[in-house]
Amino acid sequence: MPNRQRLPYPTAEHLPDAPSLSVQDVSVRYNGTVALESVSFVVNPGERVAVVGPNGAGKSTLFQVIAGTLKPNEGSIRIFGNPPGGHICIGYVPQRNQIDWSFPVAVSDVVMMGRSGKIGLFKWPRKQDWTLVETSLQQVGMVELAKRQIGELSGGQQQRVFLARALAQEAEILLLDEPLSGLDTPSQENLLDILDSLRDQGITILVATHDLDQAASHFDKMMLLNRRLIAFGQPDEVYTSANLVRTYGGHLHVLPGEDGSDEQLLLADTCCDGDQ
């Protein structure tokens, strides 16, 4: 039997044939205010899910619970069959406004931070760690900017660097919180192309987004969330007028069609002041 490399601290075991992610009746409250209520769903390995909802819908809270940085008041989370604690397979990219971009650190060092869980604290990276950092930067088209300061990059480039950090971490589940917000169209398309390229690696991806059309066209499944799970499934099943009205409420305005016969839906005031 081949020897298996010991990691610097105990990690949770992945159970055979378990889904990547199982969320069962999860509720979260902040000072009596409900952020999530009885949310349940299952995501299988390799699936890509767009999580859509208005500001304050609980998208960021959901990602923090999955990542294990926030404990729910009720319910359970299972990552490959086990609770969140101890997993180093989850790559979490928070909203850009939650990151201090003035911190003087080079792109390659940011990506190397993704290796810390496997290298261990107070240990120097090895040659194979730097090789993996370079490979991850190549995957996102950023290897030529490896020595650049992270704060000097554009918003789209910064998002690609943090995606490379998750790849260097060898993440099997990616949680991307509003990665497309504030980016121009070419930068959004570039990031979506990179996510498409990860399909063959079997990485499970959850992306919080405000763009309904992108959610419907680029993802295997679509989740409509407004503190409660409104709908979850194939985009053509989820993306309906009735579900959107239930999700967005006052943010959604129903207008008459141009010929006076069909309804049109106008979505307003949902982006982009952050989320719970």
MIGURO-600004 format. One record per residue: residue in one letter; x, y, z of N, C-alpha, C in turn. Coordinates in steps of 0.05 Angstrom, whole numbers, plus 5000, padded with zeros to 4 digits. Layout:
aXYZXYZXYZ...
This chain:
m501749765000500050005000501850255000p501350444982503050674980502750855005n504950985013504751175036503251425027r501551525045500051765039501251995055q501552225041502752455054501052555078r502352595101500852695124500652995122l498153095125497653375125498353495152p498853765153499753885178497653885201y495153825195493153795216490953615206p489353485224487353295215485353415197t484553275177482553365158480253175157a477953275150475553115149475652915126e474752685130474752475110472452525090h472952455065470852455044469652175042l467052165047465751905046465151825017p465551575009465051484982462151534974d461851634949459151674937457451884951a458652034970457152254983457052494964p454852654965454752904950456853094959s457653284942459553484950458553644973l455953704972454753884992451953804998s451253785023448553725032447853925054v445754085048444754285067441954205076q441654165102439054065112437954255133d435654385127434154545146435854745161v437554885146439355075159437955345163s438155445188437155705195439355855210v439456115203441456295216440056555224r440556635249439356885259441557065270y441357325264443157525275441557705294n442057695320440657865339437657865335g436657625331433757595327432757635299t434457725281433657765253434357515237v432457415222432857175206434457235181a436757095178438357125154437856885135l437456645146436656415130434656255147e432756145133430655995147430055725133s430655505146430055235137430855185108v433355245102434455205075435454925072s434654785051435554505045436054475015f438254345008438854274981441354094980v441753964957444053784954445453854927v448053864928449653914903451653684900n451653574876453453344870456053434858p458153264859460753334849460653424820g462053644814462253754787459953934779e457853964795455654134787456354424792r455254604776455654884778452955014784v452855164806450355274815450555584817a448655724805448356014809446456074831v447356224851445656294874444756584870v442156624866441056884858439056984878g439057234884437157354902437857644907p435957804919436458084924438558124946n439458364950441158434972439758354998g441258245017440058165043438657895042a438957755019437557495016438857275031g441357315040442757105055444856955039k445557055015447456904998450156885012s451257105022453857105035453656935061t451456955075451156795100451256495093l449956425071449956145063452756045057f454356205043457056135036458756105061q458356285080459956275105459256015121v456755945121455955695135457155455121i457155445094458355225080461355215085a462655445085465555455089466355385118g464455385136465055315164465855555181t465755795170466456035186464156145202l461756045198459456125212457755875219k457055855244455455625253452455685252p450855525239447955575238446655535265n444455675270442955635294441555365294e440755285270439355025267440154895241g439854635240440354485215443254395214s443954265191446554145188447654185160i450354185158451754195133453553955131r453653825108455453605104457053665078i459753645081461553675059462653395053f461953275030462753005024462152815047g459852865060458852675081459552755110n461252955114462153035141461653335146p461453415171461053695178463253875167p462854135164464754315152467454325165g467654315192470154345205472254135196g474754225191476854045183477254005154h475454125137475854095108477654315098i479554235081481254435067480654425037c478454305030477754275002475854494992i475254685010473354895003474855154997g474555254973475755514965473655724966y473955924984471956134987473156404978v471856524959472656794949470556994957p471057164977469057354986468557584967q466657754973466157984957468658164957r469158304935471558464933471758684954n469358794962469459014982470158925010q470558665014471258555040474258505041i475758575020478658515019480158785019d482358785035484059025036486059015013w485459154992487159144968489759314971s489959464992492359634996494559475009f494059235019496059075032498259005012p500759065018502959034998503858744995v502558604977503258324973503158264943a505058094933505158034905503157814898v502457814872500457624862501157334869s503657264865504556984870504256914899d504757104917504557054946501657014954v499857174941496957134947496156854939v496956754916496256484908497556274926m499956324935501256134953499756114979m498256314987496756295012494756065011g493955994986492155764983493455504991r496155494992497555244999497955215029s497255425045498055425074496855185089g494455095081493154875095494654615091k496154585069497654335065500554365072i501554615071504354655079504654645109g502754785123502854815152504055085159l503355175183504355435193507355425198f508655645193511455685199513255495183k512255395160513955225143514155355116w516455315104517055445078515855275055p514755415034513855265011516055104997r515354874986517254714972517054774942k518854654926518854704898516154624885q515054394894512554314882510254504888d510354644911508354844918508455074899w510855174893511155394874510355314846t510955054839510054954813507054964810l505654884832502754884831501655174830v503055354843502255644842502455734813e504655674800504955764772502855634754t502255374758500255244742497555374746s496855444771494355564777494155844764l496255994764496256254751496056224721q497256014709496955964681494055904674q492655754691489855684686488055934684v488756144698487056384698488256604682g490456544668491656744650493056974664m494256914687495557134703498457084709v499656884697502456814704504357044698e503857204677505657424670505557644691l503557654708503357864728503957754756a505357534757505857404783507257574803k509057764794510557924812509258194817r507058244805505658504808504258514835q504158754847502658794872499658764867i498258614885495458554880493758804878g494459024892492959264891493159414865e495159344848495559484823493859364800l492559144806491059014785488259124782s487059064759484259134755482458944771g479859014773478058854788477858564777g477758544750477558284738480158114743q482458244742484958104747485058014776q484158184794484158104822482457864827q480157854814478457614817479757364807r481257394785482557164774484857064792v486157254806488257174825487057014848f484757104858483556964881482456694872l481656674847480856414836483256234834a485556344826487956184824488856094852r488356254873489056174900487355924908a484855924900483155694906484055444891l484955484866485955254851488555144863a490255324872492755234885492155094911q489955154923489055024948488154734941e487854674915486754424906483854394916a482354614915479554614924477854434907e476054294920474154124906471354254906i470954454923468554624923469454914922l468455064903468955354901466455514908l466755704926464655884933465556164925l464256274905464956544894462756734900d463156934917461157114926461257374909e459357394892459057634874461657684858p462857484845465457534831465157704807l462757734796462357884771461558174776s460858244801459858514807462058724802g461358934789463259154784465159104761l465058874748466858824726465558904699d467158984680466159044654465458784639t464058804617463158564603465358374595p467658474583469758294576470958144600s471158284623472258154647470357944657q467757994656465757794664465957554646e466057594620466157364601468757204605n470957344611473457204616473257024640l472057124662471756964686469956734682l467756774667465856554661467156344644d468856424626470356234609472156054626i473456184646475256034664473655824680l471255904690469555724705468655494686d468155554661467455344642469755144639s472155244639474555074634474954884658l473854944681474254774705472354534705r470454524686468454314686469754034686d471854004669473053744666474553654691q475153844710476553764734474653664756g472053674751470053584770469753754794i470554004793470354184815467454284818t466354274842463654374847463854674852i462054824838462255114839459555234846l459555414866457255574873457955864870v456456014854456956294849454556464856a454956664874452856854879452957074858t450657124846450557324824447857464823h447957704812445457854808444457824780d445957714762445357704734443657454728l441057484724439357254720439957114693d440457274673440957144646443556984647q445657094659448156934662447656684678a446156714699445556474716444156264701a442256344684440756144668442356014646s444256164635445656074611448355944616h449655984640452355894645452455684667f450255604679450455434702448555194699d449354964711447754724710445154754726k445354884749443054924766442855214775m440455284783439955564791438455554817m439355714836437955734862436956014866l434356044872433156294879432856304909l434056504922434256514951433356784961n431556794980430957034995430356955024r432556905038432456795065431356515066r429356455051428356185047429156095018l429355835014429855734987427255744971i427155924951424755954935424655734914a426855684900426855474879429755384875f430055134867432655024862432454794842g433954814820433854604800434954704773q434054574751434954644725433954934719p435655094705434855374700432155404686d431555224667428955254653426555194671e427055054693424954994712424655224733v426955334740427055534762426455814752y427355884728427256154718424456214707t422556254725419756314717418856564730s416856694718415756944728414756904757a413356684762412256644789414456624810n416656474803418856454822420356714827l420656874805421957134808420357324825v417757324822416057494839416357414868r416457154874416757064901419457134913t421457144895424257194904424757494909y423857654890424557944891422458124902g419958034903417858194914417758474903g418158684920417958964911420059054892h422258894889424358964870423458894841l421358744838420558644812417958784804h418058914781415759054771414658924746v412058864746410758734723409658944705l410558954680409759154660408259014637p406559164624405259044600407159014577g406858804561408558764538408158984517e409958984497409759194477407159174461d406058934458403658914442401158914460g401658954487399358964505398358694514s399558474505398558214512400258054531d402958074528404757924544405958104566e406457984589407758134610410758134607q411958364617414858384619415558434648l417858324656418758354683421158544684l421058744701423258934704424358904732l426958834734428258794760429959044765a429559154789430959404796431859404825d433959574830434959624857435859384872t437259194858438258954872441258954875c442659124861445559094861446759374866c448859404880450559184890451759284916d450159324936451059444961451859234982g452358994974453158784992450758615000d451358415016449358215023449958095050q447957985061448357825086449057545079
